[in-house]
């Protein structure tokens, strides 16, 4: 039974994914900032189809806190025993309708996945998968950046110092129209490229779930259900991927970081940014 950690699994797309994976017979660790919010696990297990061996258990996990991530690592390690994780889905995020400051957005959306990956990497199968949940706001942000910044952000050889520096300089810039949300998601894609270089045996991807009706987008006109937001996540978890460190659109097709590729349009061909 493959074992998968999903951060931010207590609501929205994360909850929909946890339910899907559990009902397919997988063992899911549902990461939640509070155990009370993680009570959704009971509803998932109560609805387990007859004969299904799937399992879902809550793990208290606040991705913005070093100590919380460390404690979650120990909890999952104890549960795994001699087993390993098959996958990590960095779904927890904030911004847009959550009413938080830009530095909180960056800490959660970029540094949060970094904490989780660094903490849980020793528990991950050496050929395992990591899926970072980005957003179309990432390409929207990059498209508004000056040419030299755009080229740096789209460089597959980007370094962590460059990412960390832009995590500061990008906030409040002329291109940042969403209170840090766009740059945080663009830099998550950059971090994905960096990880893929450093860990070539793993399959590491960043995806956009699409414009999904969740608490974050409440009142913004999103009409797609959370269940529709798992398409690219599931593709990157289980399908054979022709490349590593790629960014995928909501239709599970490779997409660029420097402009928006709409669902149904041809796949991005990997041409460098001019």
Secondary structure in CASP SS format (residue, H / E / C, confidence):
PFRMAT SS
TARGET T0000
AUTHOR 0000-0000-0000
METHOD secondary structure of the structure
MODEL  1
X C 1.00
X C 1.00
X E 1.00
X E 1.00
X E 1.00
X E 1.00
X C 1.00
X C 1.00
X C 1.00
X C 1.00
X C 1.00
X H 1.00
X H 1.00
X H 1.00
X H 1.00
X H 1.00
X H 1.00
X H 1.00
X H 1.00
X H 1.00
X H 1.00
X H 1.00
X H 1.00
X C 1.00
X C 1.00
X C 1.00
X E 1.00
X E 1.00
X E 1.00
X E 1.00
X E 1.00
X E 1.00
X C 1.00
X C 1.00
X C 1.00
X C 1.00
X H 1.00
X H 1.00
X H 1.00
X H 1.00
X H 1.00
X H 1.00
X H 1.00
X H 1.00
X H 1.00
X H 1.00
X C 1.00
X C 1.00
X C 1.00
X C 1.00
X C 1.00
X C 1.00
X C 1.00
X C 1.00
X E 1.00
X E 1.00
X E 1.00
X E 1.00
X E 1.00
X E 1.00
X C 1.00
X C 1.00
X C 1.00
X C 1.00
X C 1.00
X H 1.00
X H 1.00
X H 1.00
X H 1.00
X H 1.00
X H 1.00
X H 1.00
X H 1.00
X H 1.00
X H 1.00
X H 1.00
X H 1.00
X H 1.00
X H 1.00
X H 1.00
X C 1.00
X C 1.00
X C 1.00
X C 1.00
X E 1.00
X E 1.00
X E 1.00
X E 1.00
X E 1.00
X E 1.00
X C 1.00
X C 1.00
X C 1.00
X C 1.00
X C 1.00
X H 1.00
X H 1.00
X H 1.00
X C 1.00
X C 1.00
X C 1.00
X H 1.00
X H 1.00
X H 1.00
X H 1.00
X H 1.00
X H 1.00
X H 1.00
X H 1.00
X H 1.00
X H 1.00
X H 1.00
X H 1.00
X H 1.00
X H 1.00
X H 1.00
X H 1.00
X H 1.00
X H 1.00
X H 1.00
X H 1.00
X H 1.00
X H 1.00
X E 1.00
X E 1.00
X E 1.00
X E 1.00
X E 1.00
X E 1.00
X E 1.00
X E 1.00
X E 1.00
X E 1.00
X C 1.00
X C 1.00
X H 1.00
X H 1.00
X H 1.00
X H 1.00
X H 1.00
X H 1.00
X H 1.00
X H 1.00
X H 1.00
X C 1.00
X C 1.00
X H 1.00
X H 1.00
X H 1.00
X H 1.00
X H 1.00
X H 1.00
X H 1.00
X C 1.00
X C 1.00
X C 1.00
X C 1.00
X C 1.00
X C 1.00
X H 1.00
X H 1.00
X H 1.00
X H 1.00
X H 1.00
X H 1.00
X H 1.00
X H 1.00
X H 1.00
X H 1.00
X C 1.00
X C 1.00
X C 1.00
X C 1.00
X C 1.00
X C 1.00
X C 1.00
X C 1.00
X C 1.00
X C 1.00
X C 1.00
X H 1.00
X H 1.00
X H 1.00
X H 1.00
X H 1.00
X H 1.00
X H 1.00
X H 1.00
X H 1.00
X H 1.00
X H 1.00
X H 1.00
X H 1.00
X H 1.00
X H 1.00
X H 1.00
X H 1.00
X H 1.00
X C 1.00
X C 1.00
X C 1.00
X C 1.00
X E 1.00
X E 1.00
X E 1.00
X E 1.00
X E 1.00
X C 1.00
X C 1.00
X C 1.00
X C 1.00
X E 1.00
X C 1.00
X C 1.00
X H 1.00
X H 1.00
X H 1.00
X C 1.00
X C 1.00
X C 1.00
X C 1.00
X C 1.00
X C 1.00
X E 1.00
X C 1.00
X H 1.00
X H 1.00
X H 1.00
X H 1.00
X H 1.00
X H 1.00
X H 1.00
X H 1.00
X H 1.00
X H 1.00
X H 1.00
X H 1.00
X H 1.00
X C 1.00
X C 1.00
X C 1.00
X C 1.00
X C 1.00
X C 1.00
X C 1.00
X C 1.00
X E 1.00
X E 1.00
X C 1.00
X C 1.00
X C 1.00
X C 1.00
X C 1.00
X E 1.00
X E 1.00
X C 1.00
X C 1.00
X C 1.00
X C 1.00
X C 1.00
X C 1.00
X C 1.00
X C 1.00
X C 1.00
X C 1.00
X C 1.00
X C 1.00
X C 1.00
X C 1.00
X C 1.00
X C 1.00
X C 1.00
X C 1.00
X C 1.00
END
